[in-house]
Amino acid sequence: MKKNKGMLILFLLLGWLTGSWLAKALLPVKALSFLTSSTSIKWSPQADFDIIRYDINLELKVCLLSLLGIIAAVWLYRRL
């Protein structure tokens, strides 16, 4: 399999998504709250020109399990 940037981005997104799903599934377990607590990163660029106006809201939720998922995805990508 040929490695390229698109495949790396796919692996990273899937690792992040898997880690987030695990965090959501383990949310009721109080002993693992340090793994499941998430932090939001928000970015809202906006501009108003005479002919065009845009307002974009981007919010990323990151927790320790999602970071572990990203690390695992990079490890799997390198193993290919």
N, C-alpha and C positions, 0 to 999 in steps of 0.2 A: 504494500500500500504506500502510495506516495504521500509524504508529509508536506503540507502547505499551511499558509496562514488561516485559510478558511476552516480547515480541519481542526486547528488549534483553538480557534474561537468557538467552534461547535463543542469541542471537548470541555472548554472552560464554562460555557453556558450550561451544559448538561451537568457538570460537576456542581456548579452553583445551585442549580435547580434541585438536584438530588439532595444536597446538604440542607436546603431550605425545607424540602418535604420531610426529611428526617427530623429537623428541628420542630416542625409543626406537629409531627406525630408524637414526639417526646415531650411536648409542652406540658401535659398533665403531670409528668414525673417531677416532683419538687427537688429531688436530689440532683437532677441534671439541669437545673435552671441556669447555671453558668454557661452551659453549651447552647441553650435555646434562647437566651435573651438577645434581642436584635437591636441594632442601631440603624437609624434611617439617615441616608445622605441625600439631601435635596438640592436640586439645581433648577432654577426657573429663569431662563433667559427670555427677555422680551424686548421688542423694538417697535416703534411706530414711525414709519416713514410716510410720506404723503401718498404713495401709491400702494404700499404693502404694510401690513401689520401682522406680527406674529407673537405668540405667547406659548412657550413650551414648558411643560412641567415634567421633570424627570426625578423620580425617587427610587433610590436603591436601598434595599434592606439587607444588612449584612449581620450575620451571627457567626459564632465560632464554628458551628457545624458546616455552614456554607463555605467558610474559608478552608476547612478540612476537605470538603468536597472538591474545591478548586485545586488544592494541592494534590489530591488523589488523581484528578483529571490530568494534571500536568505530568504526573508520574506515569500514568497509563499511556499518554501521548508519546512520551519519550521511549517507552517500551516497544512501541510499534516498529 
